[in-house]
Amino acid sequence: MKRLIVIGGSKGIGKAIVTSLLSFYDEIVNISRTSPVESHPNLKHFSCDILNDELPEIDEADGLVYCPGSINLKPINRLSIDDFRNDFEINVIGSVKAIQTYLPALKNGNKPSIVLFSTVATKLGMPFHASVAASKSAVEGLTKSLGAELAPTVRINAIAPTVTDTDLASKLLRNERMVENMIERHPLKKYLQPQEVADMAAFLLSDKAASFSGQIFEMDCGIVSFKL
């Protein structure tokens, strides 16, 4: 059985990944605090808080995607130590917990692959991103270290998207003016849709990406790569 584990697959990018890959896997296990709206014979759901609950036992898997994240944008003098701690918990500790739990299952799978998520804010200094950039930078370090440690058995890569049209980013796109400004900030005159990111995740999970591990893939619509 070809099986994919998705942590946080009920909303946003995670939901797009699950929906896109249902026909490519015999079973997708979605582990999330909320249930997915749709049902599908290939989709199994476990209601679970990644940080506080015991994760379900799975004996074999070919892929693991960790989607939970945070966008906690505040000036440094308004960020509490707990803000930093909470962002680190959801972005880093949650990833580590998922990987440690399901690494034996992945090693039992066929050409297993892990996909994590970073952000363009680790490369491009932006005001008010101190907490999220710090935690996502740790995700990138984790990706590179585990890429070396787990080679050649398990591949691991991370996607670093710019603003993506999800509920998590709704405050950044809450009116027409903010949408226009966001489009204008990016050299490609667009921001991301969840499906675009899901397509990249699907590629990294597939055999087509067999030569990639420990890499950070910036989906930046040019905001990091170009200066026009």
C-alpha positions, -999 to 999 in steps of 0.1 A, spaced: 0 0 0 13 34 -9 7 57 21 12 94 28 10 110 62 0 147 62 1 167 95 -23 196 92 -41 186 60 -75 200 67 -69 237 57 -48 259 34 -17 243 18 -22 211 37 -57 207 23 -45 214 -12 -18 187 -8 -43 161 4 -68 169 -24 -41 169 -51 -26 136 -41 -57 115 -32 -55 97 -66 -18 90 -63 -18 72 -29 -38 42 -17 -42 60 16 -36 95 29 -36 98 66 -45 133 77 -36 142 113 -52 175 122 -71 193 149 -100 198 125 -117 173 102 -116 178 65 -148 189 48 -147 163 21 -146 125 25 -128 101 2 -122 63 3 -85 70 2 -85 95 31 -82 86 67 -85 113 94 -73 114 130 -83 144 151 -51 152 170 -32 182 184 4 176 172 19 193 203 -2 178 230 -16 145 219 -1 111 212 1 105 175 -16 75 160 5 44 153 14 38 117 37 10 107 45 19 71 45 51 50 61 65 19 59 102 27 54 127 55 44 163 51 43 187 81 21 217 73 13 235 106 28 269 109 23 304 122 23 340 110 29 360 142 39 395 130 47 420 157 74 446 165 101 431 186 90 451 217 55 436 214 67 400 210 68 382 243 91 353 251 60 331 250 54 343 214 88 331 204 84 299 224 50 291 208 62 297 173 92 275 179 69 248 193 45 247 163 71 251 136 101 231 150 91 209 179 60 197 160 81 188 130 106 169 152 79 151 170 63 140 137 96 129 122 107 110 154 73 93 156 71 82 120 107 76 110 104 39 116 73 38 93 91 58 67 121 34 68 96 6 61 82 25 31 93 27 -6 117 56 -14 104 77 15 104 114 15 97 142 41 85 177 32 87 206 57 78 243 54 99 274 58 93 310 46 109 336 24 114 356 56 144 335 65 163 349 35 147 384 31 148 405 63 113 420 68 100 440 97 79 423 123 90 388 113 115 381 140 96 353 157 85 334 126 118 339 108 137 326 138 116 294 141 115 288 103 153 292 101 155 264 126 133 243 103 158 249 75 187 238 97 167 207 107 161 200 70 198 202 61 210 182 91 185 154 87 191 153 50 227 143 58 218 120 87 190 101 69 207 97 35 204 76 15 173 60 30 150 90 36 150 122 17 139 155 33 133 189 18 116 222 27 95 246 8 99 283 16 68 301 2 60 338 0 25 349 9 0 323 0 -38 328 -2 -48 308 28 -67 315 61 -34 318 78 -24 348 56 -59 364 56 -48 394 77 -22 402 50 -48 401 22 -79 414 40 -89 441 15 -84 451 -21 -57 477 -14 -36 451 6 -40 426 -22 -28 451 -48 1 461 -27 11 425 -22 10 418 -59 30 449 -66 57 439 -41 65 408 -60 85 410 -93 63 384 -109 33 405 -99 15 378 -81 15 359 -48 10 322 -43 -21 300 -44 -22 269 -23 -24 246 -53 10 259 -66 26 250 -33 8 216 -33 23 209 -67 58 215 -55 52 193 -25 39 165 -48 71 169 -69 93 166 -38 75 135 -27 78 118 -60 106 98 -77 111 128 -100 129 145 -71 150 115 -62 182 136 -65 171 163 -40 175 161 -2 184 187 24 173 215 0 152 246 6 130 255 -23 121 291 -24 87 298 -40 92 335 -38 75 350 -69 108 368 -73 107 388 -40 139 372 -27 156 364 -61 152 397 -79 157 434 -74 140 453 -102 
